[in-house]
Amino acid sequence: MTDTEETEHSAELVERVAAIDIAKASGMVCMRLPHPGRAGRRTQEVWNVPASTIGILELGDRLVCQGVTRVVMEATGAYWRPFFFLLEARGLECWLVNAREVKNVPGRPKTDKLDAVWLAKLTERGMLRPSFVPPKPVRQLRDLTRMRAVLIRERSRHKQRVEKILEDAHIKLSSVATDIFGVSGRSMIEALIAGERNPRVLADMARGCMVVKKAALTEALTGQFEDHHAFLCRTLLDTIDHLSGQIDAMTSRITEAVEELPCPGPRGGSQPGPGPDLVAKLVTIPGIGERTAQMLLAELGPDMTVFPTADHLVSWAKFAPRTVQSGGKNTSAPTGKGNPWIKGAIGEAALSASRSNTFLGARYKRIVKRRGRKRALVAVGHSLLVIIWHLLNDPETPYTDLGSAHHQHLIDPTRRTRDLVRQLKALGHDVTLTPAA
């Protein structure tokens, strides 16, 4: 079967383009325009601009005067941000492209000038896809949620260091207490730092469910805790308290940013306010808490028009299976490298949802039997992203769980009965079926 498609080369060609190969202190610009005197020919100009605000604004004025309609640049660290935001504010259409998709042809020499020319040629032929760059309020919310995640991660590292110091002092508190930084554990550590060494006195500080473990605590708190360990623990605990205060302040700022988040209006505009409602809707999904919902809203944004369908969102987040075919054979391939913050949040939510008695939990249990744990979690993450897209795309749609028995209702009873009878006969049994009253 032959597929034919008619295309117009002139319609696909972007006439006035510019491409920037960005470095830390400068950017190599290549501008390609139609030739003023020869039809079908093009002119090319390459020059270097400083990566300063004044230099980028002058570049924007020059590109506007030349009638450039599209400016493309690679995602190079954080150095692309001044070029992108300043040129976008100047009224130019800016595209940020993945550097992996614009690799130069092997065998050609690599210079900044040749890279800029190659990027411009790909741009004018429409062979690139722009990356998702959210608006400024979403970018600010994203910075806050990512900073909070970094602080939480750093606090966890310091807590692990405290546990390591206790182990070095032969204090086995973590073997008895689930959380050594709970009310009981923190009181015992503070007492050790203050100079208390009697394990019975330390064990009497237990509170709540730890009271029944006093005998085990007495044995665990018998060690060689010295002033050296006390100094290290004091330093780490002060750092942990400082990080906890910063995390709380960051959470308050995130809550304010979510309330001020502009969401798409009924006629394509934007209106402030529905941010908290979207977070409340996402929290209704099994496995997603308030912190994860804020992270997802910051990474995806409230406007789902950038993802035409749920499949586009799943593919962008790299939770979709890749098609790799060669010689008529389909082979499995990794999902690819996507947004690490999205993958972390969805992975954590999928792991939590897999333990619940819900549709997502049943989906995990069905897949894990034959495909393994990792692929089952990816499948649950895929389902989570589809649900999230529908909830954000239609604010009036509530989440309704299908239930853990949803897949059982889809099974044909006749076929299921036939399979079970065949299995019993294979085990050597005679089966007689009697319809129930």
C-alpha positions in Angstrom: 0.0 0.0 0.0 1.4 3.4 -1.0 0.7 6.5 0.9 0.9 9.8 -1.1 1.0 13.2 0.3 1.1 16.5 -1.5 3.2 19.3 0.1 4.1 22.8 -0.8 7.7 23.6 -0.3 7.1 27.3 -0.2 4.5 26.8 2.6 6.9 24.8 4.7 9.8 27.2 4.3 10.1 29.9 7.0 11.4 32.9 5.0 13.0 35.0 7.8 14.6 33.1 10.6 17.5 33.6 13.0 19.3 31.0 15.1 21.6 31.5 18.1 24.3 29.2 19.3 24.5 30.3 23.0 27.5 30.3 25.2 28.0 31.8 28.7 29.3 35.2 27.7 28.2 35.5 24.0 25.9 34.1 21.3 26.7 33.3 17.7 23.7 34.5 15.6 22.9 33.3 12.1 20.2 35.2 10.2 18.8 33.8 6.9 16.6 36.0 4.7 15.3 35.9 1.1 17.7 37.4 -1.5 16.5 40.8 -2.5 17.3 40.4 -6.2 17.2 36.7 -7.0 14.1 34.6 -6.5 14.6 31.4 -4.7 18.0 32.4 -3.3 18.8 33.3 0.3 21.2 35.5 2.1 23.0 34.6 5.2 24.7 36.7 7.9 26.6 35.5 10.9 27.9 37.6 13.8 28.6 37.4 17.5 26.7 39.3 20.2 27.5 39.6 23.9 25.2 37.9 26.3 24.5 41.1 28.2 21.1 42.8 28.5 22.1 45.7 26.3 23.6 43.4 23.6 20.5 41.2 23.5 18.2 44.2 23.3 20.2 45.6 20.4 20.0 42.1 18.7 16.2 42.2 19.2 15.9 45.6 17.5 18.0 44.4 14.6 16.0 41.2 14.1 12.7 43.2 14.2 14.0 45.6 11.7 14.9 42.8 9.3 11.4 41.2 9.7 12.6 38.0 11.4 9.6 35.9 12.3 11.2 33.1 14.3 14.3 32.9 16.6 15.5 29.4 17.6 18.1 28.6 20.2 19.4 25.4 21.9 18.7 24.7 25.6 22.2 25.3 26.9 22.2 25.1 30.7 20.7 28.3 32.1 22.4 30.6 29.5 19.5 30.5 27.1 17.1 32.3 29.5 18.3 35.9 28.9 18.1 35.5 25.1 14.7 33.8 25.2 12.9 36.1 27.6 14.4 39.4 26.4 13.8 38.6 22.7 10.3 37.3 23.5 9.5 40.5 25.3 10.6 42.3 22.1 7.8 40.7 20.2 9.7 37.9 18.5 8.6 34.3 18.3 11.2 32.4 20.2 11.7 28.6 20.1 13.7 26.6 22.5 14.8 23.3 21.0 16.3 20.2 22.5 20.1 20.0 21.8 19.7 16.2 21.2 17.4 16.9 18.3 19.7 19.3 16.5 23.0 17.4 16.4 25.3 18.3 13.6 25.9 15.8 10.8 28.8 13.5 11.8 32.0 14.2 9.8 31.5 18.0 9.6 33.7 20.3 11.6 32.1 21.7 14.7 32.4 25.5 15.4 30.0 28.0 16.9 29.5 29.5 13.4 28.7 26.2 11.7 26.4 25.2 14.6 24.4 28.5 14.2 24.2 28.0 10.5 23.0 24.4 10.8 20.4 25.4 13.4 19.1 28.2 11.1 18.8 25.8 8.1 16.9 23.3 10.2 14.6 26.2 11.3 13.8 27.5 7.9 12.8 24.1 6.7 10.5 23.4 9.6 12.5 20.4 10.9 12.4 21.3 14.6 9.9 21.1 17.4 9.8 23.7 20.1 10.2 22.7 23.8 7.5 23.6 26.4 8.4 26.9 28.1 5.6 27.9 30.6 4.6 31.5 31.2 6.3 33.6 33.9 3.9 32.8 36.9 4.3 29.1 36.3 8.0 29.4 36.0 8.2 31.2 39.3 6.0 28.5 40.9 8.3 25.9 39.4 11.3 27.6 40.9 9.7 27.5 44.3 8.6 23.9 44.2 12.0 22.7 42.9 13.8 24.7 45.6 11.6 23.1 48.3 12.4 19.6 46.9 16.1 20.4 47.0 15.8 21.6 50.6 13.8 18.5 51.6 16.5 16.3 50.0 19.2 18.2 51.8 17.5 17.8 55.1 17.2 14.1 54.6 20.9 13.9 54.0 21.6 15.6 57.3 19.3 13.3 59.1 21.2 10.3 57.6 24.4 11.9 58.8 23.0 12.1 62.4 22.1 8.4 62.2 25.6 7.6 61.0 27.1 9.5 64.0 24.9 7.6 66.4 25.9 4.3 64.8 29.6 5.4 65.2 28.9 6.0 68.9 27.3 2.5 69.2 23.8 4.0 69.7 21.3 1.7 68.0 18.3 4.1 68.3 17.3 3.6 64.7 16.9 -0.2 65.2 14.1 0.4 67.7 12.5 3.7 66.7 10.9 4.0 63.3 11.7 7.7 63.2 14.6 8.9 65.3 13.5 12.5 64.8 10.1 12.0 66.3 9.2 13.5 69.7 10.8 10.6 71.6 13.9 10.2 69.4 14.6 13.9 69.3 14.3 14.2 73.1 16.8 11.4 73.6 19.3 12.9 71.1 19.0 16.3 72.8 19.7 14.6 76.2 22.7 12.8 74.8 24.1 16.1 73.5 23.4 17.8 76.9 25.5 15.1 78.6 23.1 12.5 79.8 24.6 9.0 79.4 22.4 6.8 81.6 20.4 4.5 79.2 17.6 4.0 81.7 17.1 7.8 82.0 17.2 8.2 78.3 14.7 5.3 77.8 12.2 7.0 80.2 11.9 9.9 77.8 9.9 7.6 75.4 6.4 8.9 74.6 3.4 7.4 72.9 3.8 3.9 71.3 7.5 4.0 72.3 6.7 3.5 76.0 6.3 -0.3 75.5 9.8 -0.4 74.0 11.7 0.8 77.1 13.6 -2.4 77.5 14.8 -2.4 73.9 15.6 1.3 74.1 17.7 0.8 77.2 19.8 -1.7 75.4 20.0 0.4 72.2 21.0 3.5 74.0 23.9 1.8 75.7 27.0 3.0 73.8 30.1 5.2 73.7 28.6 8.6 73.0 31.3 11.2 73.6 31.6 15.0 73.5 33.0 14.7 69.9 29.8 13.0 68.8 27.7 15.6 70.7 29.4 18.5 68.9 28.7 16.9 65.5 25.1 16.1 66.3 24.5 19.6 67.6 25.8 21.1 64.4 23.7 18.8 62.3 20.5 19.3 64.3 20.8 23.1 64.1 21.2 22.7 60.3 18.1 20.4 60.2 16.1 22.9 62.2 17.2 25.8 59.9 16.3 23.8 56.8 12.9 22.9 58.3 12.2 26.6 58.8 13.2 27.3 55.2 10.9 24.5 54.0 8.0 25.9 55.9 8.6 29.4 54.6 8.9 28.0 51.1 5.6 26.1 51.5 3.8 29.3 52.5 5.2 31.1 49.5 4.1 28.2 47.2 0.6 28.4 48.6 0.5 32.1 47.8 1.9 31.5 44.3 -0.8 28.9 43.6 -3.5 31.3 44.7 -2.2 33.9 42.3 -1.6 31.5 39.5 -3.4 32.7 36.3 -5.5 29.9 34.8 -7.1 29.8 31.4 -10.4 31.6 31.2 -13.5 30.5 29.3 -12.6 32.5 26.2 -8.9 31.8 25.9 -7.8 34.5 28.3 -6.5 34.1 31.9 -8.0 34.7 35.2 -6.5 34.4 38.7 -7.9 32.2 41.4 -8.6 28.6 40.4 -5.1 27.4 41.4 -6.2 26.1 44.8 -9.2 24.4 43.2 -6.9 22.5 40.8 -4.7 21.4 43.6 -7.7 20.2 45.6 -8.9 18.2 42.5 -5.5 16.6 42.0 -5.4 15.6 45.6 -8.5 13.4 45.0 -6.3 11.1 42.8 -5.0 8.1 44.8 -1.3 8.5 45.6 -1.2 12.3 45.1 -0.8 14.5 48.1 -0.9 18.3 48.4 2.9 18.7 47.9 2.9 16.4 44.8 -0.1 18.2 43.4 1.7 21.6 43.7 4.8 20.1 42.0 2.7 18.7 39.1 0.8 22.0 38.7 4.2 23.9 38.6 5.7 21.5 36.1 2.7 21.1 33.8 1.0 24.4 34.2 -2.8 24.9 34.4 -3.2 25.4 30.7 -3.5 22.1 28.9 -3.9 23.6 25.4 -0.1 23.2 25.0 -0.8 19.4 25.0 -3.6 18.8 22.5 -4.4 15.3 23.9 -3.5 13.3 26.9 -1.2 11.2 24.8 0.9 14.3 24.0 1.3 14.9 27.7 2.3 11.3 28.4 4.8 11.3 25.5 6.3 14.6 26.6 6.8 13.3 30.1 8.4 10.1 28.7 5.9 7.7 30.2 4.8 6.3 26.8 6.2 3.2 25.2 8.6 3.8 22.3 8.2 2.2 19.0 11.4 0.6 17.7 11.0 -1.5 14.6 13.7 -3.1 12.5 13.5 -5.8 9.9 9.8 -6.2 10.6 10.4 -6.9 14.3 9.2 -4.7 17.2 11.6 -4.5 20.1 11.2 -2.8 23.5 13.1 0.4 24.3 13.4 2.7 27.3 10.9 5.5 27.6 13.6 8.1 27.4 14.9 10.9 29.5 12.2 13.4 30.4 11.6 16.1 33.0 13.3 14.6 36.1 10.9 16.5 38.5 7.9 15.2 36.7 9.3 11.6 36.8 10.1 11.9 40.5 6.7 13.2 41.4 4.7 10.7 39.2 6.9 7.8 40.3 6.3 8.6 44.0 2.6 8.9 43.3 2.5 5.7 41.3 4.3 3.8 44.1 1.8 5.1 46.7 -1.2 4.3 44.4 0.0 0.8 43.8 -0.6 0.0 47.5 -4.2 1.3 47.5 -7.4 -0.6 47.0 -8.3 1.4 43.9 -8.4 1.1 40.2 -4.8 2.2 40.0 -3.8 -0.3 42.6 -5.6 -3.1 40.7 -3.9 -2.0 37.5 -0.5 -2.3 39.2 -1.3 -5.8 40.6 -2.4 -7.0 37.2 0.7 -5.8 35.3 3.3 -6.6 37.9 2.6 -10.3 37.6 3.7 -10.6 34.0 5.8 -7.5 33.3 7.7 -6.8 36.5 7.7 -4.0 39.1 9.3 -1.2 37.1 7.1 -1.6 34.0 4.0 -1.8 36.2 4.9 1.5 37.9 5.5 3.2 34.5 2.0 1.9 33.4 0.4 3.4 36.6 2.3 6.6 36.0 0.9 6.6 32.4 -2.6 6.3 33.8 -2.0 9.1 36.4 -0.9 11.5 33.6 -4.0 10.8 31.6 -6.2 11.4 34.6 -4.3 14.6 35.4 -4.7 15.9 31.8 -8.4 15.4 31.9 -8.8 17.1 35.3 -6.8 20.1 34.2 -8.2 20.3 30.8 -11.8 20.4 32.0 -12.0 22.1 35.5 -15.6 20.9 35.9 -14.7 17.2 35.6 -14.3 15.5 39.1 -12.3 12.4 39.6 -14.3 9.2 40.1 -12.4 6.1 40.9 -13.5 3.0 38.8 -12.8 0.7 41.7 -10.5 -2.2 42.2 -13.0 -4.7 40.5 -13.3 -2.7 37.3 -11.2 -5.1 35.2 -13.2 -8.1 36.5 -16.4 -6.6 35.1 -14.8 -6.4 31.6 -14.0 -10.2 31.5 -16.4 -12.3 29.5 -17.9 -14.8 32.1 -18.1 -17.6 29.5 -14.5 -17.2 28.5 -13.4 -17.0 32.1 -15.4 -20.2 33.0 -13.9 -22.0 30.1 -10.4 -21.1 31.1 -10.9 -22.2 34.7 -12.4 -25.5 33.7 -9.5 -26.1 31.3 -7.0 -25.4 34.2 -8.8 -27.8 36.5 -8.8 -30.6 33.9 -5.1 -30.1 33.4 -4.6 -30.8 37.1 -6.5 -34.1 36.7 -10.0 -33.1 38.0 -13.4 -34.0 36.5 -15.5 -30.8 36.4 -19.2 -30.7 36.4 -20.9 -27.2 36.3 -24.2 -26.6 38.0 -25.8 -23.2 37.5 -26.4 -21.4 40.8 -30.0 -20.9 42.0 
